[in-house]
Amino acid sequence: MTWHERLSALDAGFLDLEDDATPMHVGAVAVFGGRPPSREELEALVASRLDRVPRYRQRLAAVPFGLGRPVWVDEPQLDLGRHVHRTSLPPGGGAEALASLAAELLFRRLDRARPLWELWLVEGLGRGRFALVSKTHHCMIDGVSGVDLASVLLDSGPAAGREAARGPRPVPAWTPRPSPGAIARAVDAVRDVVGHPLALVRGALSPRTEERRVVLELAAGLKPLLDLSRLGPAPPCSLNRPVGPGRRWEALSLDLATVKHARGATGGTVNDVLLAVVAGALRTLLLSRGEEPPESLRVLVPVSVRTAAERATHGNQVAAVFCPLPVGEPDPLARLTRVSRAMKALKESGQAVGARALTLLGDFAPPTLAARAARLQATARFYNLVVTNVPGPQAPLHLLGRTLLACHPAVPLAPGTTVGVALLSYNGSVDVGLLGDAAKTPDLALLAAALPRELELLASLVPGRPVPAGRSRRR
């Protein structure tokens, strides 16, 4: 067996979904306080820590004739100058200028001939701040693995001061491994196609093997998988239109203490509150368009199925649940109650287990058939939009001694979905990133403004508790 690693069916699915109108990279717009580092300083820091994220030194190599999914191979001529960039906002630039630049950068596709990531150092933000825009293809990370370039560049606690004082550590020695040729990739792919099912059967008969775990997961997911197959199309609404060129970007931060306060209304989770707040804001958006909101929208909520042992791995270890957002319900407390009940029922139903089983079955499908299935699933519109919520650290992080003030994540737009909502909790806030189609969401700022209003309204309705003093804010 050769050393290289083949993409899983789920990872490859994000490549299959990508086209000129729907780039499939995840991203973030991080804002820091302090003087911006030079591009050379940032590049030196990246170089010193690439050994912690070896995937960022690799590129994709296709298998001839589509006999197998692509494989990761080492990039022998990694030029960081093609991945670490510096730019500046126009004079007087601020949040609006940053949003415009972020929308442009987040729309540009990554070059598949190179390692699939970029960092953009953005100066000229004003008020003693600068930004870092990061992009990584979704086939590399799932947003919850905690092992990406942005995470290893940041320091916390005393380590931040030490790193700033001495500068980046020496670049560890690294020797790229030779890449297999086209014939070797084809032979290896055929060997995988034939050998993988046989190895799975043999391993399933032995206790405590990876193959047995996979078979047990498939068995546990059979009934939920059948339930998933009965999902019909999501309710029609103006959020679902063909995705065109260009993007809009909005960023804001919600006060985490206020979110936790609002949770007291039903005893649900922080995620329940955030989904209810998103539901109220989407209701406001649809009404502003003169549209009667349906009883509910169906949102895809990614759920991590990464085990503790898989925490340090790359690729995607996520399943999905499809949660109904009651946008037709005018009462905020009733919306939260319905969301909490729906999420509790989804957890008990094992829908995420069924979705996980579906991705495991994809590993047995021929690549061309899997690619066709991925496109068909996207165009069938099983959901109206993606809402992803990632719990983050609640202590300050630092980049070369500069404090991270906020980090707004970005989730890509799948075909037919014109809005994506991404949330990341960090240091007492929930940082929100809204990505929208440039032509289909001219009112994305209205959605951004509605989110903090919905949260404050919901929190004010919790009986017997004063609302915390913290405030949500636009960025």
C-alpha positions in Angstrom: 0.0 0.0 0.0 1.4 3.4 -0.9 1.8 6.1 1.8 -0.6 8.6 0.3 -4.1 9.1 1.6 -7.2 8.9 -0.5 -10.1 11.3 0.0 -13.1 9.9 1.7 -16.4 10.0 -0.2 -17.6 12.9 2.0 -14.4 14.9 1.3 -14.6 14.2 -2.4 -18.2 15.3 -2.4 -17.2 18.9 -1.7 -15.0 18.8 -4.8 -17.9 17.4 -6.8 -20.2 20.2 -5.7 -17.8 22.9 -6.6 -18.2 25.0 -9.8 -17.5 28.6 -10.8 -20.6 29.8 -9.0 -20.3 27.7 -5.8 -16.7 27.5 -4.5 -16.5 25.0 -1.7 -14.1 26.4 0.8 -14.7 27.3 4.4 -13.3 30.6 5.7 -13.1 33.2 8.4 -12.6 36.9 8.9 -10.6 37.4 12.1 -10.1 40.9 13.5 -7.1 41.7 15.7 -6.1 44.6 17.9 -2.6 46.2 17.5 -0.1 47.0 14.8 -0.4 44.5 11.9 2.6 42.2 11.4 4.5 42.4 8.2 3.8 39.9 5.5 7.3 38.5 6.1 6.5 38.0 9.8 3.3 36.2 9.1 4.9 34.0 6.4 7.7 33.1 8.9 5.1 32.1 11.5 3.2 30.0 9.0 6.5 28.3 7.9 7.4 27.5 11.5 4.1 25.7 12.2 3.3 23.8 9.0 4.7 20.7 10.6 1.6 20.7 12.9 -0.8 20.7 9.8 0.9 18.5 7.2 -2.1 18.6 5.0 -1.3 22.2 4.2 1.9 21.0 2.4 -0.1 18.7 0.2 -2.1 19.0 -3.0 -4.6 16.8 -4.8 -3.6 14.3 -7.4 -6.3 12.9 -9.7 -6.6 9.2 -10.5 -6.6 8.5 -14.3 -10.0 7.7 -15.9 -11.8 8.4 -12.6 -11.0 5.0 -11.3 -10.8 6.3 -7.8 -11.1 9.4 -5.6 -8.2 11.8 -5.7 -5.3 11.3 -3.3 -3.2 13.7 -1.3 0.5 14.0 -2.3 3.3 16.2 -0.9 3.9 19.5 -2.8 7.7 19.5 -3.3 7.9 23.2 -4.4 5.6 24.8 -1.8 5.8 28.6 -2.3 4.3 30.4 0.6 4.2 33.6 -1.4 1.3 32.0 -3.4 -0.7 31.3 -0.2 0.1 34.2 2.2 -0.9 37.6 0.9 -1.0 41.1 2.1 -3.5 43.8 1.1 -4.8 47.1 2.4 -8.2 48.7 2.5 -8.7 52.1 0.8 -8.1 55.2 2.9 -10.8 55.6 5.5 -11.5 51.9 5.3 -13.5 50.3 8.0 -16.1 47.6 8.6 -17.9 48.2 5.3 -14.7 48.2 3.3 -13.6 45.0 5.0 -17.0 43.4 4.3 -16.6 44.3 0.6 -13.1 42.8 0.4 -14.1 39.7 2.4 -17.0 39.1 0.0 -14.6 39.3 -3.0 -12.0 37.0 -1.4 -14.5 34.4 -0.2 -15.9 34.0 -3.7 -12.6 33.3 -5.4 -12.0 29.6 -6.0 -8.8 28.0 -4.7 -6.4 26.7 -7.3 -6.6 22.9 -7.3 -3.1 22.6 -8.7 -1.7 23.9 -5.4 -2.4 23.2 -1.7 -6.0 24.3 -1.1 -5.6 27.2 1.4 -4.9 31.0 1.5 -4.3 33.6 4.1 -4.9 37.3 3.5 -3.4 39.9 5.9 -5.6 43.0 5.6 -4.3 46.4 6.8 -6.0 49.8 6.9 -9.0 48.7 9.1 -8.5 51.7 11.4 -8.9 52.1 15.2 -5.6 50.2 15.7 -6.9 46.9 14.2 -6.1 44.6 11.3 -7.8 41.5 9.9 -6.8 38.1 8.6 -9.0 36.4 6.0 -8.5 32.6 5.8 -9.7 30.1 3.2 -9.4 26.3 3.3 -11.2 23.9 1.0 -14.0 22.0 2.6 -12.4 18.7 1.4 -9.6 19.3 3.9 -11.4 20.4 7.1 -14.9 20.3 8.5 -14.8 23.4 10.7 -14.9 21.5 13.9 -11.8 19.4 13.7 -9.7 22.0 15.5 -6.7 21.1 13.3 -6.3 23.8 10.7 -3.8 26.5 10.0 -5.6 29.3 11.7 -5.8 27.3 15.0 -2.1 26.5 15.1 -1.1 30.1 14.4 -2.8 31.4 17.5 -1.5 31.2 21.1 -3.2 31.6 24.4 -2.0 32.6 27.9 1.7 32.9 28.7 2.6 31.2 25.4 1.4 34.3 23.5 3.8 36.6 25.3 6.8 34.2 24.8 6.1 33.7 21.1 5.8 37.5 20.6 9.1 38.1 22.4 11.3 35.5 20.7 9.6 35.5 17.3 8.7 32.3 15.3 10.6 29.2 16.2 13.0 27.7 13.6 11.4 26.0 10.6 11.5 22.3 11.2 13.3 20.2 8.5 10.9 18.6 6.1 11.5 16.3 3.1 8.6 15.8 0.7 7.9 12.2 -0.2 7.9 11.4 -3.9 4.4 11.4 -5.6 3.1 8.2 -7.2 2.8 8.4 -11.0 -0.4 8.2 -12.9 -0.1 4.4 -13.4 0.6 3.8 -9.8 -2.4 5.9 -8.7 -4.6 3.9 -11.1 -3.4 0.5 -9.9 -3.7 1.6 -6.3 -7.3 2.9 -6.9 -8.3 -0.5 -8.4 -6.7 -2.3 -5.5 -8.8 -0.1 -3.1 -12.0 -0.7 -4.9 -11.6 -4.5 -4.8 -9.8 -4.8 -1.4 -11.8 -2.3 0.7 -15.0 -4.3 0.9 -13.1 -7.6 1.5 -11.0 -6.0 4.3 -14.2 -4.6 5.8 -15.8 -8.1 5.9 -12.7 -9.7 7.3 -12.2 -7.0 9.9 -15.9 -7.1 10.9 -15.4 -10.6 12.2 -12.7 -9.6 14.6 -13.4 -7.7 17.8 -12.2 -4.2 18.4 -11.1 -3.4 14.9 -11.8 -0.3 12.8 -13.6 -2.3 10.2 -15.9 -3.8 12.9 -16.7 -0.2 14.2 -17.6 0.8 10.6 -20.0 -2.2 10.2 -21.6 -1.4 13.6 -22.1 2.2 12.6 -23.7 1.1 9.3 -26.0 -1.3 11.2 -27.0 1.4 13.7 -27.7 3.9 11.0 -30.0 1.7 8.9 -33.3 2.7 10.3 -32.4 6.5 10.6 -31.1 6.2 7.0 -34.5 4.9 5.8 -36.1 7.8 7.7 -33.8 10.2 5.9 -34.7 8.8 2.6 -38.3 9.8 3.2 -37.5 13.5 3.5 -39.2 15.5 0.8 -38.0 18.8 -0.7 -37.7 21.7 1.7 -40.4 24.4 1.6 -40.1 26.8 -1.3 -39.0 30.3 -0.5 -36.9 33.2 -1.9 -33.8 31.9 -0.1 -33.6 29.2 -2.7 -32.6 30.4 -6.1 -29.8 29.5 -8.5 -26.5 30.8 -7.1 -24.7 33.3 -9.3 -21.3 35.0 -9.3 -20.2 37.2 -6.5 -21.0 37.3 -2.8 -22.1 39.6 0.0 -20.7 39.4 3.5 -22.0 40.7 6.9 -20.4 40.2 10.3 -21.7 40.8 13.8 -21.2 39.5 17.4 -23.9 38.4 19.8 -23.4 38.6 23.6 -22.9 35.0 24.9 -24.2 35.9 28.4 -27.4 37.2 26.8 -27.7 34.0 24.8 -27.3 31.9 28.0 -29.9 34.1 29.8 -32.4 33.5 27.0 -31.8 29.8 27.4 -33.6 30.0 30.8 -36.9 30.5 29.0 -37.2 26.8 28.1 -34.2 25.1 29.7 -32.8 24.3 26.2 -29.3 24.6 24.9 -27.3 27.6 23.7 -27.6 26.1 20.2 -31.4 26.0 20.6 -31.4 29.7 21.4 -29.2 30.6 18.4 -31.3 28.6 16.0 -34.5 30.3 17.4 -32.8 33.7 17.0 -31.9 32.8 13.4 -35.5 31.7 12.8 -36.8 35.1 14.0 -34.3 37.0 11.8 -35.2 34.9 8.8 -38.9 35.6 9.4 -38.1 39.3 9.5 -36.2 39.0 6.2 -39.0 37.1 4.4 -41.7 39.5 5.6 -39.6 42.4 4.4 -39.6 40.8 1.0 -43.4 40.8 1.0 -43.3 37.0 1.4 -45.6 35.0 3.7 -43.2 32.8 5.7 -43.9 29.1 5.5 -44.7 27.3 8.8 -41.0 26.3 8.9 -37.8 26.2 7.0 -35.6 23.2 7.0 -32.0 24.0 7.9 -29.0 21.7 7.6 -27.2 21.7 11.0 -23.7 20.0 10.8 -23.0 17.7 13.8 -19.5 16.5 14.6 -19.1 12.7 14.8 -15.4 13.0 15.4 -14.2 10.9 18.3 -11.5 11.9 20.8 -9.0 9.7 18.9 -9.9 11.5 15.6 -9.5 15.0 17.1 -6.1 15.5 15.5 -7.1 14.2 12.1 -7.9 16.1 8.9 -10.8 15.7 6.6 -14.5 15.7 7.4 -16.0 13.8 10.3 -19.5 15.4 10.3 -23.0 14.2 9.8 -26.1 16.4 9.4 -29.4 16.8 11.0 -32.3 18.7 9.3 -34.0 20.9 11.8 -37.3 22.7 11.2 -37.0 26.5 11.9 -40.5 27.8 12.8 -40.3 31.0 10.8 -44.1 31.1 10.6 -44.4 31.4 14.3 -44.7 35.1 15.4 -44.1 34.6 19.1 -40.3 34.4 20.1 -40.8 32.2 23.1 -43.0 29.8 21.1 -40.3 29.7 18.4 -37.6 28.8 21.0 -39.9 26.1 22.6 -40.5 24.5 19.2 -36.8 24.6 18.2 -35.8 23.0 21.5 -38.4 20.2 21.1 -37.4 19.6 17.5 -33.6 19.4 18.3 -34.3 17.0 21.2 -36.5 14.8 19.0 -33.8 14.8 16.3 -31.1 13.7 18.8 -33.4 10.9 20.0 -34.2 9.8 16.5 -30.6 9.1 15.6 -30.9 11.1 12.4 -27.2 12.1 12.6 -26.4 8.4 12.8 -28.3 7.8 9.6 -26.5 10.6 7.9 -23.2 9.2 9.1 -24.1 5.8 7.7 -24.9 7.5 4.3 -21.4 9.0 4.1 -19.8 5.6 5.0 -21.8 3.9 2.3 -20.5 6.5 -0.1 -17.0 5.1 0.3 -18.2 2.0 -1.5 -19.7 3.8 -4.5 -17.8 4.3 -7.8 -16.4 7.9 -7.9 -18.4 8.9 -11.0 -21.6 7.7 -9.4 -20.8 9.4 -6.1 -20.2 12.7 -7.9 -23.5 12.5 -9.7 -25.3 11.7 -6.4 -23.7 14.7 -4.7 -24.9 17.0 -7.4 -28.4 15.4 -7.4 -28.7 15.8 -3.6 -27.8 19.5 -3.8 -30.2 20.3 -6.7 -33.0 18.3 -5.0 -33.1 21.0 -2.3 -33.5 18.9 0.8 -32.8 22.0 2.9 -33.2 25.8 2.7 -29.9 26.9 4.2 -27.0 25.8 6.3 -26.7 27.0 9.9 -23.5 25.9 11.6 -22.5 26.6 15.2 -19.0 25.8 16.5 -18.1 26.2 20.2 -14.8 28.0 20.5 -12.4 29.0 23.3 -13.6 31.4 26.0 -10.2 32.9 26.7 -8.3 35.5 24.5 -6.1 34.1 21.7 -3.2 36.0 20.1 -1.3 36.2 16.9 2.3 37.2 17.3 1.3 39.0 20.5 -1.8 40.7 18.9 -5.1 39.9 20.6 -7.8 38.3 18.5 -10.9 40.5 19.0 -13.4 38.5 16.9 -13.5 35.6 14.5 -16.4 35.5 12.0 -16.7 32.1 10.2 -17.9 31.6 6.7 -19.8 28.6 5.3 -19.9 28.1 1.5 -23.2 28.3 -0.4 -24.3 25.0 -1.9 -26.2 25.1 -5.2 -29.6 26.6 -4.8 -28.9 28.2 -1.3 -28.4 31.9 -1.4 -27.6 32.5 2.3 -25.3 30.7 4.8 -25.1 31.3 8.5 -22.0 30.5 10.5 -21.5 31.1 14.3 -18.5 30.7 16.5 -18.4 31.3 20.2 -15.3 33.0 21.4 -14.3 34.9 24.6 -17.8 35.8 25.7 -19.3 36.5 22.3 -20.9 34.5 19.5 -19.3 35.8 16.3 -21.5 35.5 13.3 -20.7 35.4 9.6 -23.4 35.8 7.0 -22.5 34.9 3.4 -25.0 35.6 0.6 -25.3 35.6 -3.1 -24.4 39.0 -4.4 -27.5 39.5 -6.6 -30.1 37.4 -4.7 -29.4 38.9 -1.2 -29.2 42.7 -1.5 -30.9 42.8 1.9 -28.3 40.7 3.7 -27.6 43.7 6.0 -31.2 43.5 7.1 -30.8 39.9 8.2 -27.6 41.0 10.1 -29.5 43.8 11.9 -32.4 41.5 12.8 -30.2 38.9 14.7 -29.2 41.1 17.7 -32.8 42.5 17.9 -34.2 39.0 18.0 -31.8 38.0 20.8 -32.5 41.0 22.9 -36.3 40.5 22.5 -36.1 36.9 23.4 -33.9 37.6 26.5 -36.3 40.3 27.6 -39.2 37.8 27.7 -37.5 35.5 30.2 -39.5 35.9 33.4 -37.9 36.9 36.7 -34.4 37.5 35.4 -32.7 40.8 34.5 -31.1 40.9 31.1 -27.2 40.9 31.3 -25.5 44.2 30.6 -23.5 42.9 27.7 -24.5 44.1 24.2 -24.5 42.5 20.8 -22.9 44.5 18.1 -22.4 44.8 14.4 -18.8 44.6 13.1 
